[in-house]
Amino acid sequence: MTRSPSALLEKTARADAQSHRHPGRFSLLRLSAAERLAGAAGLIALLWLAVYWALSRSGA
């Protein structure tokens, strides 16, 4: 018995979606907008802290 092309496509798509799930891995795409915004704010704060530290050490 042969399967219809759409049934094969659905089976392949389902298997492909399951193979891309990595529950133990960190993914930026799975974060909510608020979590991404908080991460960006934290990164900006760290950059400002690094700039402040560098300028205070240079005596400027």
N, C-alpha and C positions, 0 to 999 in steps of 0.2 A: 504494500500500500504506500502510495506517495503522499506527501503532505503538500498542502497548498503553499505557494510562496509567502503569503501573509503569515501563515502559522510558523513557518521557519524564521521569518523576520522577527516575529514576536518572541520566539524562543531565544534567538540570538540577542535581541535587545535586552531581554530579562537577564540572561547570563552575563552580558556585558555590564549592566548596571550593578549586578551583585559583585562582580569582580573588582569594581572601582570603589567599593565601600571598604574603608580602613578605619574601623572604630578606634583603634589605638593611636592613630596619627593625627597631628594637628593640621587643620586646614583653615586658611583665612576665608575661603568661600563659604564655609559652614557657620561662620560667626554672624550674629545679628548686626544690624547697622550701628546700634548703640555700643556693642562690644568693639567693633572696628573703630568707631569714633573715639572711644576711651583709649584704645591702643595707640591711635595716632596722637592723641593728646599726651599720653605718657612718653611717646618717642620724642615729640617736640620739646617736652619739659627736660628730658635727658640731654637733648642737643643744646638747649639754653644753659643747662647746668655745666656742660662741657665747655661751652664758650666762656661762661663766667669764670670757671676754674682756670682756663688757659690765659685769660686776660689778667686775672689777679696774680698769677705766677710771673707774668712778664713784667709787672710793675707799671703797666700803662694806666 
